[in-house]
C-alpha cells in the first residue's frame, strides 16, 4: 500500500507542474514569428536556413570585394611610388644636364678667350709696323756674320750636338709666352709714362736677345750640317754660300721695300699663319652656333617645366 501511495503522490506532483506551466503559457502574449502548429514548424526551419545561406553568400561577396579593393589600393600605392621615383630621377637627370651644359658653355668661353688672344698675337706677328725695321736689322746682322764667315777658314773638326736645336726652340717658346703675358699686363697701365719707358727698355732687351739667338741658330745649323753631311759635300756647301753672299751684297745695295716679303721662309710662315687664322675663324663660327643652340634648348626646357608646373 505504501508503494501505491508514493506513485499517486508523484503523479499528482507532475500534473501540478504541468498545470503551472500551462497557466503561464495561457497568460503569455503571442509571438508573431513563432510557429503555432506542427505543419508550420518545418517551413519556419526552411525559411531560416535560406536566410542563413543568403547571409553567408553576402559575407563571401563582401570579402571578395574587400580583397579586390585592397589589391587595387596596393597597386595604386605602388604606381604612386614609381611615379615619385621617376620624377626624382628626371629632376636629377635634368640637374646633371644643366651642370653639363654650364660646363660646356664655360669651356667654350675659355676657348673663345684663348682664340682671341691667339688672334691678337697672330695679327701682331703678321702685321706690325715695327717688325719691318726689325726684319732689315736682322738681315744686316746676318750679312755681317756671313761676311766674316766667308773670310774665315773652315773648321771641319768642330764638335756640336743636334740637341741645341731643341733647346733653341724651347727658348723661343718661353720668350713668346713671356711677351704675351707682359702685353696683357701692360694694356691696363699704358697711360703712365714711367711704365711706357720701362716697357720700351724691356722690348729692346728682348729684341737684342732674339738677334743673338738668330745668329747662334745660323752658326749652329751650319756646324750641324757640316758634321752630319759627308766630306765630299763641303765644297758644294761653300759654293752655295758664295752664291748667297753675292745675293746678299745685291740686297744690301738695294733700297728697302717695307711692304714686300724678301725671304721664302717668311712667305711660308705667312701662308701658315693665314691657314691657321682661317681655321680659327671657321672653328669660332661653329662654336658660336653650338652655343646659340644650347641656349635655345635650355630656354625651351625651362618653359616646358614652367608650363607643366602651372598645369599641375
HUZILIN-V221171 format. One record per run of one state. SS is the DSSP state (H for helix, E for strand, L for the rest). FROM is the first residue (numbers start at 1). LEN is the number of residues. If there is no record, write none. Layout:
# HUZILIN-V221171
ss->(SS | SS)
from->(FROM | FROM)
len->(LEN | LEN)
This chain:
# HUZILIN-V221171
ss->(L | H | L | H | L | H | L | H | L | H | L | H | L | H | L)
from->(1 | 2 | 28 | 38 | 127 | 129 | 152 | 163 | 190 | 193 | 229 | 231 | 254 | 264 | 312)
len->(1 | 26 | 10 | 89 | 2 | 23 | 11 | 27 | 3 | 36 | 2 | 23 | 10 | 48 | 1)
